[in-house]
C-alpha cells in the first residue's frame, strides 16, 4: 500500500512539473511579446492577456495539486499513526492476557505441589495386626474371618493406590510448561477459528450447552479445579485413615469378645464392597472412564460417603468401647483418625446448613 502511494506521489509530481512548465512558458511568451513590442492591430493585447492567463491557470492548477497531495500525505500519516497505535494496544492487551495466563498457571502449579506434599502413609497397620494375631483369629472365628480380613486389607491398599495414582497423574498431566504451550496454541488458534470450530460451537449452543469452552474459560475451570484439590484429597486421605481405624477396631472387638460391634463394622465393609471385588471394579471403571478429572471432584473420589453414614453414627459407642478394652493393639492413632474424620463430616454438614 505504501509503495502504491509513493507511485501516486511521483505521478502527481510529474503532473505538477508539467503544469508549471506550461505556465512559465505562456507567461514568458507573453513577456517576450511585450518586450519586442509585438503589435497586431486589434489582437495584440488580447493574445498577451491570454498567454498570461494560461500561465497563471497552469501555475494555480499545480499549486492546487500540490496542496491536495499534501492533504493526502497528512491523512496517510494520521492513518499510519492510528494503525500503529491500534497495533500497539492490541500487542499490549495480548501481553497482559499472556501474563495473566502465566500467573494462573503458577497458582495451578503451586496447588499441585501442595497436593503432592500431603502426607499419605500406606494403610499397613491393619495387615500387620491381623498377621500378628492370625492364630488367635482362626481359633476364635475360623479361616473365613481371616479371608474377610485379608480382603479388607486389600481394599484399604487399593483405596490408597487409587488416590495416589490420581494425584500423580494430575501432576504429570498438568505440567506447567506443557500447559502454557497448550494454552498459547489454543489462543493462537482461536484468533482464526476454522469452519469446523464454528460449527461445533453452534452445535453446542443449539443443544443448550452454554459453557465457556474458550481457552480463557477452560483455564478458569482448571484454576477452580486446582483450588479444590488439597481439601478434597485431604478428606479422602482422612477417609482411608478412618476406614483403617475401623478395621483395626473391628479386630480389637473380635479379640476382646465384643461380637456385636465386630459384626456391625464387618457389615459396613460388606456394604461398601470391601469383601468382594465390586468396589474395586466400580472404582477402576470410574477412573478409566472419566477422561476429565474435573468430574471427580464434584463428588467423592472413593465414592464411599453415603455408605459410611451408618458407621459414623456408631462412632461414640466404638470410641467408648476402645477406651474400655485392654488391647495389645495401640488405640491412640485409631481414636485420632476416627475423631478427625467425624469432625470433618460435622463441619461439612454445618457448611451445607449455612
C-alpha positions in Angstrom: 0.0 0.0 0.0 2.9 2.4 0.8 4.5 1.6 -2.5 1.3 2.4 -4.4 1.1 5.7 -2.6 4.7 6.5 -3.5 4.0 5.8 -7.1 0.9 8.1 -6.9 3.2 10.9 -5.4 5.7 10.5 -8.3 2.9 10.8 -10.9 1.5 13.9 -9.1 4.9 15.5 -9.0 5.4 14.9 -12.8 1.9 16.3 -13.4 2.7 19.5 -11.3 6.1 19.9 -13.0 4.3 19.8 -16.4 1.7 22.3 -15.4 4.4 24.7 -14.0 6.4 24.3 -17.2 3.4 25.2 -19.3 2.5 28.1 -17.1 6.1 29.5 -17.2 6.1 29.0 -21.0 3.0 31.1 -21.6 4.0 33.8 -19.1 7.4 34.0 -20.7 5.9 34.1 -24.2 3.6 37.0 -23.1 6.6 38.8 -21.6 8.6 38.3 -24.8 5.9 39.7 -27.0 5.7 42.8 -24.8 9.4 43.1 -24.9 9.6 43.0 -28.7 6.6 45.4 -28.8 4.5 42.9 -30.8 1.6 44.9 -32.2 -1.1 43.5 -34.3 -4.0 45.8 -34.5 -7.0 44.5 -32.5 -5.3 41.3 -31.3 -2.1 42.1 -29.5 -3.5 43.0 -26.1 -5.9 40.0 -26.2 -3.2 37.5 -27.1 -0.8 38.7 -24.5 -3.5 38.7 -21.9 -4.4 35.1 -22.8 -0.8 34.0 -22.6 -0.5 35.4 -19.0 -3.9 33.9 -18.1 -3.0 30.4 -19.3 0.3 30.7 -17.4 -1.5 31.7 -14.2 -4.1 28.9 -14.6 -1.3 26.4 -15.1 0.6 27.6 -12.0 -2.6 27.7 -9.9 -3.5 24.2 -11.0 -0.1 23.0 -10.0 -0.5 24.7 -6.6 -3.9 23.0 -6.0 -2.4 19.6 -7.0 0.4 20.2 -4.5 -2.0 21.1 -1.7 -4.1 18.1 -2.5 -1.1 15.8 -2.3 0.0 17.3 1.0 -3.5 16.7 2.4 -3.4 13.1 1.2 0.1 12.7 2.8 -1.2 14.1 6.1 -4.2 11.7 6.0 -1.8 8.9 5.2 0.4 9.8 8.2 -2.5 10.1 10.5 -3.9 6.7 9.3 -0.5 5.1 9.8 -0.2 6.6 13.4 -3.7 5.3 14.1 -2.9 1.8 12.9 0.4 1.7 14.8 -1.5 2.8 18.0 -4.1 0.1 17.5 -1.4 -2.5 16.9 0.4 -1.4 20.0 -2.7 -1.5 22.1 -3.5 -5.0 20.7 0.0 -6.2 21.5 -0.2 -4.8 25.0 -3.6 -6.5 25.5 -2.2 -9.8 24.3 0.9 -9.4 26.5 -1.3 -8.6 29.6 -3.5 -11.6 28.7 -0.5 -13.9 28.5 0.9 -12.6 31.8 -2.5 -13.3 33.4 -2.3 -16.8 31.9 1.2 -17.4 33.3 0.1 -16.2 36.7 -2.9 -18.5 36.7 -0.7 -21.5 35.7 1.7 -20.6 38.5 -1.2 -20.8 41.0 -2.4 -24.1 39.5 1.2 -25.5 39.7 1.5 -24.4 43.3 -1.8 -26.1 44.2 -0.5 -29.3 42.6 2.8 -29.1 44.6 0.7 -28.7 47.8 -1.3 -31.8 46.7 1.8 -33.9 46.2 3.3 -32.7 49.5 0.3 -34.0 51.5 1.4 -36.9 53.7 -0.4 -40.1 52.9 1.1 -43.1 54.6 0.2 -46.6 53.4 -2.6 -48.3 55.4 -0.4 -51.2 56.6 -1.1 -51.4 60.3 -4.3 -53.5 59.8 -2.4 -56.1 57.7 0.4 -56.2 60.3 -2.1 -56.6 63.2 -4.0 -59.5 61.5 -0.7 -61.1 60.7 0.5 -60.8 64.3 -2.9 -62.2 65.6 -3.5 -64.7 62.9 -3.7 -67.8 65.1 -6.0 -66.2 67.7 -8.3 -65.0 64.9 -8.6 -68.5 63.5 -9.2 -70.0 66.9 -12.0 -67.5 67.7 -13.7 -67.3 64.3 -12.2 -69.6 61.8 -10.4 -69.2 58.5 -13.4 -67.5 56.9 -12.9 -64.4 59.0 -9.2 -64.3 58.2 -10.2 -64.3 54.5 -12.5 -61.4 55.1 -9.8 -59.5 56.9 -7.4 -60.1 54.0 -9.9 -58.7 51.6 -10.5 -55.7 53.8 -6.7 -55.2 53.9 -6.6 -55.4 50.1 -9.5 -52.9 49.9 -7.5 -50.4 52.0 -4.4 -50.9 49.9 -6.4 -50.4 46.7 -8.1 -47.2 48.0 -4.7 -45.8 48.9 -3.2 -46.8 45.5 -6.1 -45.3 43.5 -5.8 -42.0 45.3 -2.0 -42.0 44.8 -2.5 -42.8 41.1 -5.0 -39.9 40.6 -2.8 -37.3 42.2 0.3 -38.4 40.5 -1.4 -38.5 37.1 -2.7 -35.0 37.8 0.8 -33.8 38.5 2.1 -35.3 35.3 -0.8 -34.2 33.1 -0.7 -30.6 34.3 3.0 -29.9 33.8 3.2 -26.1 33.8 5.5 -25.8 30.7 3.3 -28.1 28.6 0.2 -26.4 29.9 1.5 -23.0 28.9 2.4 -24.2 25.5 -1.1 -25.8 25.1 -2.8 -22.5 26.1 -0.7 -20.4 23.7 -1.5 -22.8 20.9 -5.2 -22.7 21.7 -5.2 -18.9 22.0 -3.5 -18.6 18.6 -6.0 -21.0 17.1 -8.9 -19.0 18.5 -7.8 -15.9 16.6 -8.7 -17.6 13.3 -11.3 -20.3 14.0 -11.9 -22.9 11.4 -15.4 -23.7 9.9 -15.4 -26.9 12.0 -14.7 -24.9 15.2 -17.6 -22.5 14.5 -19.9 -25.4 13.6 -19.1 -27.2 16.8 -19.7 -24.1 18.8 -23.1 -23.5 17.1 -24.0 -27.2 17.7 -23.3 -26.8 21.5 -25.4 -23.6 21.7 -28.2 -25.3 19.8 -28.2 -28.2 22.2 -28.4 -25.8 25.2 -24.8 -26.1 26.2 -23.7 -22.6 27.1 -20.5 -23.5 28.9 -17.5 -21.3 28.2 -15.2 -23.6 26.2 -12.8 -20.9 25.2 -9.2 -21.2 26.4 -9.8 -18.5 29.0 -13.0 -20.3 30.2 -11.2 -23.7 30.5 -8.3 -22.1 32.3 -10.7 -20.6 34.9 -12.3 -24.0 35.4 -8.8 -25.6 35.8 -8.0 -23.0 38.4 -11.2 -23.7 40.3 -10.4 -27.4 40.0 -6.9 -27.0 41.4 -8.2 -24.9 44.3 -10.3 -27.9 45.3 -7.5 -30.4 45.1 -6.0 -30.1 48.6 -9.3 -30.0 50.6 -10.8 -32.9 48.5 -7.7 -35.1 48.8 -7.3 -34.3 52.5 -10.9 -35.5 53.1 -10.2 -38.7 51.1 -7.0 -39.4 52.9 -8.8 -38.9 56.2 -11.5 -41.3 55.0 -8.9 -44.0 54.3 -7.3 -43.5 57.7 -10.8 -43.7 59.3 -11.6 -46.9 57.5 -8.3 -48.5 58.6 -9.0 -47.3 62.1 -12.4 -49.0 61.9 -10.8 -52.2 60.6 -8.4 -52.3 63.5 -11.3 -51.5 65.9 -13.2 -54.5 64.4 -10.1 -56.7 65.1 -9.8 -55.4 68.7 -13.5 -56.1 69.3 -13.1 -59.7 67.9 -10.1 -60.4 70.1 -12.0 -58.9 73.2 -15.3 -60.8 72.5 -17.3 -57.7 71.6 -19.2 -59.5 68.9 -21.9 -57.0 68.2 -19.6 -54.1 67.4 -17.4 -56.6 65.5 -20.2 -57.7 63.2 -21.7 -54.2 62.8 -18.4 -52.9 61.4 -17.9 -56.0 59.3 -21.4 -55.5 57.8 -20.4 -51.9 56.7 -17.3 -53.2 55.0 -19.5 -55.7 53.2 -21.9 -53.0 52.1 -19.2 -50.8 50.6 -17.9 -53.8 48.6 -14.7 -54.5 50.5 -15.4 -58.2 51.0 -15.8 -58.9 47.2 -14.4 -57.3 44.1 -17.4 -55.0 43.4 -15.9 -51.8 44.8 -12.5 -52.4 43.0 -14.4 -53.0 39.7 -16.5 -49.9 40.2 -13.7 -47.6 41.1 -11.4 -48.9 38.3 -14.3 -48.4 35.8 -14.7 -44.9 37.1 -11.1 -44.0 36.9 -10.8 -45.4 33.3 -14.0 -43.8 32.0 -13.6 -40.3 33.3 -11.2 -38.5 31.0 -11.7 -35.1 32.5 -10.9 -35.3 36.2 -12.9 -32.2 36.9 -15.9 -34.6 37.2 -14.1 -36.5 40.0 -14.1 -33.5 42.3 -17.8 -32.9 42.1 -18.3 -35.9 44.3 -16.1 -38.4 46.2 -13.0 -39.9 44.6 -13.6 -43.2 46.5 -17.4 -42.9 46.3 -17.9 -44.1 49.9 -19.5 -41.1 51.6 -23.1 -42.2 51.9 -22.2 -45.7 52.7 -20.4 -44.7 55.8 -23.2 -42.7 57.5 -24.4 -45.8 59.5 -20.9 -46.4 60.8 -20.4 -42.8 61.7 -23.5 -42.9 63.9 -21.7 -45.6 66.0 -18.5 -43.6 66.5 -19.3 -42.7 70.1 -20.0 -46.3 71.0 -16.9 -47.5 69.2 -14.7 -44.9 70.9 -16.1 -45.8 74.4 -15.6 -49.5 73.8 -12.0 -48.9 72.6 -11.3 -47.0 75.8 -12.7 -49.8 77.9 -10.6 -52.7 76.5 -7.0 -53.7 77.3 -5.5 -54.4 73.9 -2.0 -55.0 72.6 -3.0 -53.0 69.6 -2.4 -49.3 70.1 -5.7 -47.4 70.1 -4.4 -43.8 70.2 -4.0 -43.5 66.5 -7.3 -45.2 65.9 -9.1 -42.7 68.2 -7.4 -39.7 66.4 -8.4 -41.0 62.9 -12.0 -41.6 64.0 -12.3 -38.2 65.6 -10.6 -36.4 62.7 -13.0 -37.8 60.1 -16.0 -37.3 62.3 -15.0 -33.6 62.8 -14.7 -33.2 59.0 -18.1 -34.6 58.4 -19.7 -32.4 61.1 -18.0 -29.3 59.6 -19.2 -30.3 56.1 -22.8 -30.6 57.3 -22.6 -27.3 59.1 -21.4 -25.5 55.9 -24.4 -27.0 54.0 -26.8 -25.7 56.6 -25.2 -22.2 56.3 
